[in-house]
Amino acid sequence: MLYALIGEDAPNSLDKRMAVRGEHLARLQALQAEGRLVLAGPCPAVDSPDPGPAGFTGSVIVAEFPSLADAEAWAAADPYATTGVFVRCTVKPFKKVLP
């Protein structure tokens, strides 16, 4: 089943985010290689694809996992969660309708 993982960044966490970005992307690339990643990306803090020092307010990932518990465990082990970039991460079942 698909799950939406919605991470909310802690205030002033841009430096932490950038420090562990490579590890975070490697985990996403592994999901992609397994054919389980639908989409992933950050939410800019300002209305711009490159927010610069304004940073990000969080991230959204939609991916396939065997269960809600597996999706929650994957989210909890992500470097953005373990290093304090995310102040919280919500995981919800997701039903893709379009496209």
C-alpha positions as CSV (number, residue, x, y, z in Angstrom):
1,M,0.0,0.0,0.0
2,L,1.0,3.6,-0.5
3,Y,1.7,5.9,2.4
4,A,2.3,9.7,2.6
5,L,5.1,10.8,4.9
6,I,4.8,14.4,5.8
7,G,7.8,15.8,7.7
8,E,7.7,19.2,9.4
9,D,11.0,21.0,9.8
10,A,12.1,22.4,13.1
11,P,12.7,26.2,13.1
12,N,16.2,27.1,11.9
13,S,17.0,23.5,10.8
14,L,18.4,24.4,7.3
15,D,22.1,23.7,8.3
16,K,21.1,20.3,9.8
17,R,19.0,19.5,6.7
18,M,21.9,20.2,4.4
19,A,24.4,18.3,6.6
20,V,22.5,15.0,6.3
21,R,20.8,15.6,2.9
22,G,23.1,13.0,1.1
23,E,22.1,10.3,3.6
24,H,18.4,11.2,3.2
25,L,18.6,11.1,-0.6
26,A,20.4,7.7,-0.5
27,R,17.4,6.2,1.3
28,L,15.0,7.7,-1.2
29,Q,17.1,6.4,-4.1
30,A,17.0,3.0,-2.6
31,L,13.2,3.2,-2.5
32,Q,13.2,4.4,-6.1
33,A,15.5,1.5,-7.2
34,E,13.0,-0.9,-5.6
35,G,10.2,0.7,-7.6
36,R,8.4,1.8,-4.4
37,L,8.9,5.6,-4.6
38,V,6.0,7.6,-6.2
39,L,7.3,11.1,-5.3
40,A,9.5,13.0,-2.9
41,G,10.5,16.6,-2.3
42,P,10.8,19.5,0.1
43,C,8.4,22.3,0.8
44,P,10.1,25.6,0.3
45,A,9.5,28.2,3.0
46,V,8.9,30.9,0.4
47,D,7.2,30.9,-3.0
48,S,10.3,29.9,-4.9
49,P,11.8,26.7,-6.2
50,D,15.1,27.9,-4.6
51,P,14.2,29.4,-1.2
52,G,17.9,30.2,-0.3
53,P,18.4,31.0,3.3
54,A,14.6,30.9,4.0
55,G,15.0,27.1,3.8
56,F,12.1,24.6,3.9
57,T,9.1,24.0,6.1
58,G,9.2,20.2,5.6
59,S,9.1,17.4,3.1
60,V,6.5,15.1,1.4
61,I,7.2,11.5,0.4
62,V,4.7,9.1,-1.1
63,A,6.0,5.5,-1.3
64,E,4.9,1.9,-1.0
65,F,5.4,0.0,2.2
66,P,4.1,-3.4,3.4
67,S,2.3,-1.8,6.3
68,L,1.7,1.4,8.2
69,A,4.1,0.2,10.9
70,D,6.8,-0.3,8.2
71,A,6.2,3.2,6.8
72,E,6.4,4.7,10.3
73,A,9.6,2.8,11.1
74,W,11.2,3.9,7.8
75,A,10.2,7.5,8.6
76,A,11.6,7.3,12.2
77,A,14.9,6.0,10.9
78,D,15.4,8.7,8.3
79,P,18.3,11.1,9.0
80,Y,16.0,14.1,8.9
81,A,14.1,12.5,11.8
82,T,17.1,11.2,13.8
83,T,19.1,14.5,13.6
84,G,16.2,16.9,14.5
85,V,15.6,18.4,11.1
86,F,12.0,17.2,11.5
87,V,10.1,18.2,14.5
88,R,7.4,15.7,13.6
89,C,6.6,13.3,10.8
90,T,3.0,12.2,10.1
91,V,2.5,9.0,8.2
92,K,-0.9,8.3,6.6
93,P,-2.2,5.7,4.2
94,F,-2.5,7.2,0.7
95,K,-4.7,6.2,-2.2
96,K,-3.4,7.4,-5.6
97,V,-6.2,8.4,-7.9
98,L,-4.5,10.5,-10.6
99,P,-2.7,10.4,-12.9
